[in-house]
Amino acid sequence: MPEDKIESEIRTFLVDNFIFDSTIELGTESSLMENGIVDSTGILEVLMWVESTFGIHVEDSEVLPENFDSIGSMTRYVVRKFGLEEVA
């Protein structure tokens, strides 16, 4: 699955399930927790959705802000889990 498709699916899920004010614009690197979009309970819903949507298993040790605190961090995490990252 292309990276832009992964990002689009994540954005759509978050907008449909967590953003109830249509005036809020969610930047790719905007912190979901700091901006009050997702709380500690909501992150569990996000984790379950990521696992079921992308068919990956999220290890407890991977539940970190650097993996799940923004659309960009989630996209990069899913790409890594798929093993799609290009070698530099």
C-alpha positions as CSV (number, residue, x, y, z in Angstrom):
1,M,0.0,0.0,0.0
2,P,1.5,3.4,-1.0
3,E,2.5,5.8,1.8
4,D,0.0,8.5,0.7
5,K,-2.8,5.9,0.8
6,I,-1.9,5.0,4.3
7,E,-1.8,8.6,5.4
8,S,-5.2,9.3,3.8
9,E,-6.8,6.3,5.5
10,I,-5.4,7.4,8.9
11,R,-6.5,11.0,8.4
12,T,-10.0,9.9,7.3
13,F,-10.4,7.7,10.4
14,L,-9.3,10.4,12.8
15,V,-11.5,13.1,11.2
16,D,-14.5,10.7,11.1
17,N,-14.1,9.5,14.7
18,F,-12.5,12.2,16.7
19,I,-12.9,15.6,15.1
20,F,-16.5,16.9,15.5
21,D,-15.7,20.5,14.7
22,S,-15.4,21.0,11.0
23,T,-13.3,24.2,11.5
24,I,-10.4,22.2,12.9
25,E,-7.6,21.5,10.5
26,L,-5.4,18.6,11.3
27,G,-1.8,19.0,10.2
28,T,0.3,16.0,9.3
29,E,2.6,16.6,12.3
30,S,0.0,18.1,14.7
31,S,0.1,16.4,18.1
32,L,-3.2,14.5,18.6
33,M,-2.7,14.4,22.4
34,E,-1.6,18.0,22.9
35,N,-4.4,19.3,20.7
36,G,-7.0,17.3,22.6
37,I,-8.1,15.3,19.6
38,V,-7.2,11.9,21.1
39,D,-7.0,11.1,24.8
40,S,-5.6,8.0,26.5
41,T,-8.8,6.0,25.9
42,G,-9.0,7.2,22.3
43,I,-5.5,6.0,21.6
44,L,-6.6,2.5,22.4
45,E,-9.3,2.8,19.7
46,V,-6.7,4.1,17.3
47,L,-4.4,1.2,18.0
48,M,-7.2,-1.4,17.5
49,W,-8.1,0.4,14.2
50,V,-4.5,0.4,13.0
51,E,-4.2,-3.3,13.7
52,S,-7.4,-4.3,12.0
53,T,-7.1,-1.9,9.0
54,F,-3.5,-2.6,8.2
55,G,-3.2,-6.2,9.4
56,I,-0.3,-5.5,11.7
57,H,0.3,-6.2,15.4
58,V,1.2,-3.3,17.6
59,E,3.6,-4.4,20.4
60,D,3.1,-2.8,23.8
61,S,6.7,-1.5,23.5
62,E,5.7,0.4,20.3
63,V,2.9,2.4,21.9
64,L,4.9,5.6,22.1
65,P,4.2,9.2,21.1
66,E,6.8,9.0,18.4
67,N,4.7,6.3,16.7
68,F,1.1,7.4,17.4
69,D,1.0,11.2,18.3
70,S,0.3,12.5,14.8
71,I,-0.9,11.4,11.4
72,G,2.7,11.6,10.1
73,S,4.1,9.5,13.0
74,M,1.4,6.8,12.5
75,T,2.0,6.8,8.8
76,R,5.8,6.3,9.3
77,Y,5.1,3.6,11.9
78,V,2.7,1.6,9.5
79,V,5.3,2.0,6.7
80,R,8.0,0.6,8.9
81,K,5.8,-2.3,10.0
82,F,5.1,-3.1,6.4
83,G,8.8,-3.0,5.7
84,L,8.2,-0.4,3.0
85,E,10.9,2.1,4.1
86,E,13.4,2.8,1.5
87,V,17.0,2.1,2.4
88,A,18.9,5.4,2.5
